[in-house]
Amino acid sequence: MRIFGIALAALTLSGCAGWGFDSNVSPEGIKEYYKGDGVTLYTKAELEGVNYVTLGSVEGEACQVEAQEAPPKVADARAHIRRRAADMGANGLILDSCIRFDDMPGCIEQVLCTGQAITVNKP
């Protein structure tokens, strides 16, 4: 009886051996998504007395293209602006505002965040 149980378990497990897992997430896509993690959000008050350089203005957006999609999230627009700041070589971001718009060209609803990409000289 014991040998039958072992044989049955081996047969069951071997049936799954040919199965694979396909994903649309590539290692490059993961790096792209998380590269904004190195960009810290700052308020102007937090930067008083801190040595930093402004690299330029930056924007990030989240857009609802189709009616059946979920409305855009501010968190997605903030993640996008942080990735754009990272592309500029920034390690910090002064977030000016995030505004929600309706009926924009190409978007049913859009969240647009604006700010300044900065490099903070850390001691």
PALONU-829962 format. One record per residue: y, z, x of N, C-alpha, C in turn; residue in one letter; residue number from 1. Coordinates in nm, 2 decimals. Atoms other than C-alpha are relative to their C-alpha. Layout:
<nodes>
((Y; Z; X); (Y; Z; X); (Y; Z; X); a; NUM)
...
</nodes>
This chain:
<nodes>
((-0.12; 0.00; 0.08); (0.00; 0.00; 0.00); (0.13; 0.00; 0.09); m; 1)
((-0.12; -0.01; -0.08); (0.24; 0.08; 0.28); (0.03; -0.13; 0.07); r; 2)
((-0.02; 0.14; -0.06); (0.18; -0.26; 0.45); (0.06; -0.09; -0.10); i; 3)
((-0.05; 0.09; 0.10); (0.25; -0.43; 0.12); (0.15; 0.03; -0.02); f; 4)
((-0.15; -0.04; 0.02); (0.59; -0.24; 0.09); (0.08; -0.06; 0.12); g; 5)
((-0.07; 0.06; -0.12); (0.69; -0.34; 0.45); (0.01; -0.15; -0.01); i; 6)
((0.00; 0.15; 0.01); (0.59; -0.70; 0.39); (0.10; -0.04; -0.11); a; 7)
((-0.09; 0.04; 0.10); (0.78; -0.71; 0.07); (0.15; 0.02; 0.04); l; 8)
((-0.13; -0.02; -0.06); (1.09; -0.56; 0.24); (0.04; -0.11; 0.10); a; 9)
((-0.03; 0.10; -0.10); (1.07; -0.81; 0.52); (0.02; -0.14; -0.06); a; 10)
((-0.02; 0.13; 0.07); (1.03; -1.10; 0.28); (0.13; 0.00; -0.07); l; 11)
((-0.13; 0.00; 0.07); (1.33; -0.99; 0.08); (0.11; -0.01; 0.09); t; 12)
((-0.11; 0.01; -0.09); (1.55; -0.95; 0.38); (0.01; -0.14; 0.07); l; 13)
((0.00; 0.13; -0.06); (1.44; -1.28; 0.53); (0.06; -0.11; -0.09); s; 14)
((-0.06; 0.09; 0.10); (1.55; -1.45; 0.21); (0.15; -0.02; 0.02); g; 15)
((-0.14; 0.00; -0.02); (1.91; -1.37; 0.30); (0.04; -0.05; 0.13); c; 16)
((-0.03; 0.04; -0.14); (1.89; -1.49; 0.66); (0.08; -0.13; 0.01); a; 17)
((-0.07; 0.13; -0.01); (2.02; -1.84; 0.58); (0.14; 0.01; -0.06); g; 18)
((-0.13; -0.01; 0.07); (2.33; -1.71; 0.39); (0.11; 0.02; 0.11); w; 19)
((-0.11; -0.02; -0.09); (2.66; -1.73; 0.56); (0.13; 0.04; -0.08); g; 20)
((-0.13; -0.04; 0.06); (3.02; -1.62; 0.50); (0.11; -0.09; 0.05); f; 21)
((-0.11; 0.09; -0.03); (3.30; -1.87; 0.49); (0.13; 0.07; -0.04); d; 22)
((-0.13; -0.06; 0.03); (3.66; -1.75; 0.50); (0.11; -0.10; 0.03); s; 23)
((-0.12; 0.09; -0.03); (3.99; -1.94; 0.48); (0.10; 0.07; 0.09); n; 24)
((-0.09; -0.07; -0.09); (4.14; -1.68; 0.71); (-0.04; -0.02; 0.15); v; 25)
((0.03; 0.03; -0.14); (4.15; -1.79; 1.07); (0.06; 0.11; 0.09); s; 26)
((-0.06; -0.10; -0.09); (4.23; -1.57; 1.37); (0.15; -0.03; 0.02); p; 27)
((-0.14; 0.04; -0.02); (4.56; -1.76; 1.41); (0.08; 0.05; -0.12); e; 28)
((-0.06; -0.04; 0.13); (4.64; -1.69; 1.04); (0.02; 0.15; 0.00); g; 29)
((-0.01; -0.15; 0.00); (4.58; -1.32; 1.09); (0.11; 0.04; 0.10); i; 30)
((-0.10; -0.03; -0.10); (4.80; -1.31; 1.40); (0.14; -0.03; -0.06); k; 31)
((-0.13; 0.04; 0.06); (5.08; -1.50; 1.21); (0.04; 0.10; -0.11); e; 32)
((-0.04; -0.09; 0.11); (5.06; -1.26; 0.91); (0.04; 0.13; 0.05); y; 33)
((-0.03; -0.14; -0.05); (5.07; -0.94; 1.12); (0.11; 0.00; 0.11); y; 34)
((-0.09; 0.00; -0.12); (5.32; -1.05; 1.39); (0.13; 0.07; -0.04); k; 35)
((-0.12; -0.07; 0.04); (5.61; -0.89; 1.19); (-0.02; 0.15; 0.01); g; 36)
((0.02; -0.14; -0.01); (5.45; -0.55; 1.24); (0.08; 0.06; 0.12); d; 37)
((-0.07; -0.05; -0.11); (5.63; -0.52; 1.57); (0.15; 0.00; -0.02); g; 38)
((-0.14; 0.00; 0.03); (5.97; -0.55; 1.40); (0.03; 0.12; -0.09); v; 39)
((-0.04; -0.12; 0.07); (6.12; -0.22; 1.29); (0.12; -0.02; -0.09); t; 40)
((-0.12; 0.00; 0.09); (6.36; -0.20; 0.99); (0.09; 0.11; 0.04); l; 41)
((-0.10; -0.10; -0.03); (6.68; -0.02; 1.07); (0.12; -0.01; -0.10); y; 42)
((-0.13; 0.00; 0.07); (6.99; 0.09; 0.88); (0.11; 0.00; 0.11); t; 43)
((-0.11; 0.00; -0.09); (7.33; 0.05; 1.04); (0.03; 0.14; 0.05); k; 44)
((-0.02; -0.14; -0.04); (7.35; 0.43; 1.05); (-0.10; 0.04; 0.11); a; 45)
((0.10; -0.04; -0.10); (7.03; 0.46; 1.25); (0.03; -0.06; 0.13); e; 46)
((-0.03; 0.06; -0.12); (7.17; 0.23; 1.51); (0.13; 0.04; 0.07); l; 47)
((-0.12; -0.06; -0.06); (7.49; 0.43; 1.58); (-0.04; 0.06; 0.13); e; 48)
((0.03; -0.05; -0.13); (7.49; 0.50; 1.95); (-0.12; -0.06; 0.07); g; 49)
((0.12; 0.06; -0.05); (7.19; 0.28; 2.01); (0.04; -0.14; 0.06); v; 50)
((-0.02; 0.12; -0.07); (7.20; -0.01; 2.26); (-0.09; -0.11; -0.06); n; 51)
((0.07; 0.11; 0.05); (7.10; -0.33; 2.08); (0.08; -0.13; 0.00); y; 52)
((-0.06; 0.13; -0.01); (7.17; -0.71; 2.08); (-0.03; -0.07; -0.13); v; 53)
((0.02; 0.08; 0.12); (7.21; -0.92; 1.76); (-0.04; -0.14; 0.04); t; 54)
((0.05; 0.14; -0.03); (7.00; -1.24; 1.78); (0.05; -0.10; -0.10); l; 55)
((-0.05; 0.09; 0.10); (7.13; -1.39; 1.46); (-0.05; 0.04; -0.14); g; 56)
((0.04; -0.02; 0.14); (7.09; -1.41; 1.08); (-0.14; -0.05; -0.02); s; 57)
((0.13; 0.04; 0.03); (6.75; -1.43; 0.93); (-0.02; 0.02; -0.15); v; 58)
((0.03; -0.01; 0.14); (6.61; -1.49; 0.58); (-0.15; 0.00; -0.02); e; 59)
((0.14; 0.00; 0.04); (6.28; -1.43; 0.41); (-0.01; -0.01; -0.15); g; 60)
((0.01; 0.02; 0.14); (6.16; -1.53; 0.07); (-0.14; 0.02; -0.05); e; 61)
((0.13; 0.01; 0.08); (5.88; -1.49; -0.19); (0.04; -0.08; -0.12); a; 62)
((-0.03; 0.10; 0.11); (5.86; -1.76; -0.46); (-0.12; -0.01; -0.09); c; 63)
((0.10; 0.03; 0.11); (5.67; -1.80; -0.79); (0.02; -0.14; -0.03); q; 64)
((-0.01; 0.15; 0.02); (5.60; -2.17; -0.81); (-0.05; -0.04; -0.14); v; 65)
((0.07; 0.03; 0.13); (5.37; -2.18; -1.12); (0.02; 0.11; -0.09); e; 66)
((-0.02; -0.11; 0.11); (5.41; -1.99; -1.45); (-0.12; 0.10; 0.00); a; 67)
((0.12; -0.09; 0.01); (5.05; -1.85; -1.42); (-0.01; 0.09; 0.13); q; 68)
((0.00; -0.09; -0.12); (5.13; -1.69; -1.07); (0.07; 0.13; -0.03); e; 69)
((-0.07; -0.13; 0.01); (5.24; -1.33; -1.03); (0.14; -0.02; 0.04); a; 70)
((-0.14; 0.00; -0.05); (5.61; -1.27; -1.00); (0.01; 0.03; 0.15); p; 71)
((-0.02; -0.03; -0.14); (5.74; -1.26; -0.64); (0.03; 0.15; 0.02); p; 72)
((-0.02; -0.14; -0.04); (5.74; -0.92; -0.47); (0.10; 0.01; 0.11); k; 73)
((-0.09; -0.02; -0.11); (6.02; -0.78; -0.26); (-0.07; 0.03; 0.13); v; 74)
((0.08; -0.03; -0.12); (5.75; -0.65; -0.02); (-0.04; -0.13; 0.07); a; 75)
((0.04; 0.13; -0.06); (5.64; -1.01; 0.04); (0.12; -0.07; 0.07); d; 76)
((-0.12; 0.06; -0.06); (5.99; -1.13; 0.11); (0.04; 0.08; 0.12); a; 77)
((-0.03; -0.08; -0.12); (6.05; -0.84; 0.35); (-0.10; -0.02; 0.11); r; 78)
((0.10; 0.04; -0.10); (5.72; -0.92; 0.53); (0.04; -0.14; 0.06); a; 79)
((-0.04; 0.13; -0.05); (5.84; -1.28; 0.56); (0.12; 0.01; 0.09); h; 80)
((-0.12; -0.01; -0.08); (6.18; -1.19; 0.70); (-0.03; 0.07; 0.13); i; 81)
((0.04; -0.06; -0.13); (6.01; -0.96; 0.96); (-0.07; -0.10; 0.09); r; 82)
((0.07; 0.10; -0.08); (5.79; -1.25; 1.07); (0.10; -0.10; 0.06); r; 83)
((-0.10; 0.10; -0.05); (6.09; -1.48; 1.10); (0.08; 0.07; 0.11); r; 84)
((-0.07; -0.07; -0.11); (6.27; -1.21; 1.31); (-0.08; 0.01; 0.12); a; 85)
((0.10; 0.00; -0.11); (5.96; -1.18; 1.53); (0.00; -0.14; 0.07); a; 86)
((-0.01; 0.13; -0.06); (5.98; -1.56; 1.58); (0.12; -0.02; 0.09); d; 87)
((-0.12; 0.00; -0.08); (6.33; -1.51; 1.72); (0.00; 0.09; 0.12); m; 88)
((0.02; -0.09; -0.11); (6.20; -1.25; 1.97); (0.06; 0.14; -0.03); g; 89)
((-0.06; -0.13; 0.03); (6.34; -0.95; 1.78); (-0.11; 0.11; -0.01); a; 90)
((0.08; -0.11; 0.03); (6.19; -0.61; 1.77); (0.06; 0.09; -0.10); n; 91)
((-0.06; -0.08; 0.11); (6.42; -0.48; 1.50); (0.07; -0.10; -0.10); g; 92)
((-0.07; 0.07; 0.11); (6.59; -0.59; 1.18); (0.09; 0.09; -0.08); l; 93)
((-0.09; -0.07; 0.09); (6.89; -0.48; 0.99); (0.00; -0.08; -0.13); i; 94)
((0.01; 0.07; 0.13); (6.81; -0.57; 0.63); (0.13; 0.02; -0.08); l; 95)
((-0.13; 0.00; 0.08); (7.13; -0.66; 0.44); (-0.03; 0.02; -0.15); d; 96)
((0.03; -0.01; 0.15); (6.99; -0.72; 0.09); (-0.12; -0.08; -0.03); s; 97)
((0.11; 0.08; 0.06); (6.70; -0.85; -0.12); (0.05; -0.02; -0.14); c; 98)
((-0.05; 0.04; 0.13); (6.81; -1.04; -0.43); (-0.11; -0.08; -0.08); i; 99)
((0.09; 0.08; 0.08); (6.60; -1.17; -0.72); (0.08; -0.11; -0.07); r; 100)
((-0.06; 0.12; 0.07); (6.69; -1.52; -0.86); (-0.10; -0.06; -0.10); f; 101)
((0.08; 0.07; 0.10); (6.56; -1.70; -1.17); (0.04; -0.15; 0.01); d; 102)
((-0.02; 0.15; 0.01); (6.52; -2.08; -1.20); (0.06; -0.06; 0.12); d; 103)
((-0.05; 0.07; -0.12); (6.58; -2.18; -0.84); (-0.08; -0.13; 0.02); m; 104)
((0.07; 0.12; -0.02); (6.49; -2.53; -0.73); (-0.14; 0.03; 0.08); p; 105)
((0.13; -0.02; -0.06); (6.11; -2.52; -0.65); (-0.06; 0.13; -0.04); g; 106)
((0.05; -0.14; 0.03); (6.07; -2.16; -0.78); (0.04; 0.04; -0.14); c; 107)
((-0.03; -0.06; 0.13); (6.05; -2.01; -1.13); (0.08; 0.12; 0.02); i; 108)
((-0.07; -0.12; -0.04); (6.15; -1.69; -0.97); (-0.01; 0.02; 0.15); e; 109)
((-0.01; -0.01; -0.15); (6.25; -1.61; -0.61); (0.06; 0.14; 0.04); q; 110)
((-0.07; -0.11; -0.07); (6.32; -1.30; -0.40); (0.04; -0.04; 0.13); v; 111)
((-0.05; 0.04; -0.13); (6.54; -1.37; -0.11); (0.06; 0.12; 0.07); l; 112)
((-0.06; -0.11; -0.09); (6.61; -1.11; 0.17); (0.07; -0.06; 0.11); c; 113)
((-0.08; 0.04; -0.11); (6.88; -1.15; 0.43); (0.02; 0.12; 0.09); t; 114)
((-0.02; -0.10; -0.10); (6.94; -0.96; 0.75); (0.04; -0.05; 0.13); g; 115)
((-0.04; 0.04; -0.14); (7.02; -0.96; 1.12); (-0.12; 0.04; 0.09); q; 116)
((0.11; -0.03; -0.10); (6.74; -0.99; 1.38); (0.07; 0.06; 0.12); a; 117)
((-0.06; -0.07; -0.11); (6.81; -0.76; 1.67); (-0.11; 0.04; 0.10); i; 118)
((0.08; -0.05; -0.11); (6.66; -0.65; 2.00); (0.06; 0.14; 0.04); t; 119)
((-0.04; -0.13; -0.03); (6.68; -0.28; 2.05); (-0.06; 0.04; 0.13); v; 120)
((0.04; -0.04; -0.13); (6.67; -0.15; 2.40); (-0.04; 0.14; -0.01); n; 121)
((0.06; -0.14; 0.01); (6.44; 0.15; 2.39); (-0.01; 0.07; 0.13); k; 122)
((0.00; -0.07; -0.13); (6.47; 0.42; 2.65); (-0.14; 0.02; 0.06); p; 123)
</nodes>
